[in-house]
Amino acid sequence: MKKKRESKKGKDNTKIIVSVFVVLILFVGGFFLFSSGDNYSRESVDTFANCLTEKGAVMYGAFWCPHCAKTKKNFGSSFKFINYVECDPRGDNEQSELCLSKEIEKYDTWEFTDGSRVIGEPSFEVLSEKTGCRIPV
């Protein structure tokens, strides 16, 4: 009878250890999943977004586009300062005719004053290189 109790205690300890390990893994994984490595100050991202618009950068996209959603997420609330053109006729404030005339075929497409374009989730570094705007800090 004594062996059964010891065996049960060992199993209980193993379950506790495994449970703690699983919770720890989930916590660490969740931290990396939901935290972005870019912890820019909101003010510096606002300044960057305003600079992009002042320098003539335009983002063409569609409300349903996953790449556009990631780009918008990178800017957070500062996205309101970006010169954004909605290309889907079903979207809010759509400018689909402009997108057609500019031959925008993929989203998101960024166009710059020199006529060059960058397609698909450009980093702040790339946008800075194309415009001369200072990267947020």
N, C-alpha and C positions, 0 to 999 in steps of 0.2 A: 504494500500500500504506500509505503514511503517513497518508493521509486516513481510511482505514478505522480505524486505531488511534485517531486523535483523535476520530472519531465514536463509537467504542465507549467511550472514556473519558468523553465527554460524557454518553452514555446511562447509564453506571454512576454518575456523579455525580448525575444527575437521579434515579435510582432511590434512591440513598442519601438525598437531600434529601426526597423524597416519603415514604420509609419513616420517617425521623425525624419528619416532620410528622404522619404518621398515628399514630405512637406517642405523640407529644405530645398530640394531640387525644384519644386514648383515655385517657390518664392524666388529663388535666384533666376530661374527661367523667365518668370513674369517680370522681374526687374529689367532684364535685358530686352525683353520683348516690348515693353511699354515705355522704356526710357529712350529718349533720343540722345545721341552723343553730342548733338548740337544744342548747347545750353546758352543761346545768345540772349542778350538783354532785349526786351520788347522794344525799347527805344531805338536800339541800333538796327533792329530788323525793320522798324518803321522808316528809319532814315534810309536804309538800303532800298526798300520798296519804292519810296518816293524818288530816290535818285534814278532807279531803273526807268520809271515813268518819265522823269525829266529828260533822261538821255534818249527817249524815244523807243525803248524796248516795249514790245507788245506780245502778249501771250494769247494765242488762239487755241481754243479748246471746246469741249462739249461737257455738259453737265453730267453725263453718264460715264465719262472717261476715267478709268482707274489711274492712269498716269497723271492726269490733271488733278485728281483728288490728292495724290501724293505731293504734287507741287504746291497745291493750296495748303496742305497740312504743314509743309515746311515753313511757309510764311505765317501760318496761324492767323491771328486777327489782323496782321499787317497786310494780308492779301487785298484788303479793301483799297490799298494805295496802288495796286498793280493795274496797268492798262490791260484789261482782259476783254477779249472778244468772244462771245458765245456763238459757235458755228452751227449748232443744231437748231433747225427752225422751231423745234418744240421747247427750246429753252427760254429762260427769262431774258429779256432785252436782246433777243437773238439778232445777229447780223450775218445771216447765212449767205446773203448775196455778196457781202464783202469778202467772206471766206472763199467763196467760189471764184471771185475775180482775182484774188490773191493766190489761187490754186493751192489752198491749204488742204492737204490730203491725209495728214496724220496729226494726232493730238498727243501731248501738247506740243505746239510749234511756237517757238519764240522767234520773232523777227526784230532785227536791229536796223538802225538808220543807214548803215552801209549796204543794206539789202541781204546780208547774210542771215542764216537761220540755224537754230539748234532745235532738234526734235527729241522730245521725251525726257522729262524729269531732270533738267539741268541742275547741277549743284550751284550753290552760291558762288563758288570759285569760278565756275564757267561763266556765269552771268556777270561777275565782276570783271573778268578778262575781256568780255565782249563790250562792256560799257564804260569801264574805268571807275565804276562805283566801288566804294570801300566795303569790303566784306564785314558783316556784323561781328561784334565782339561780345 
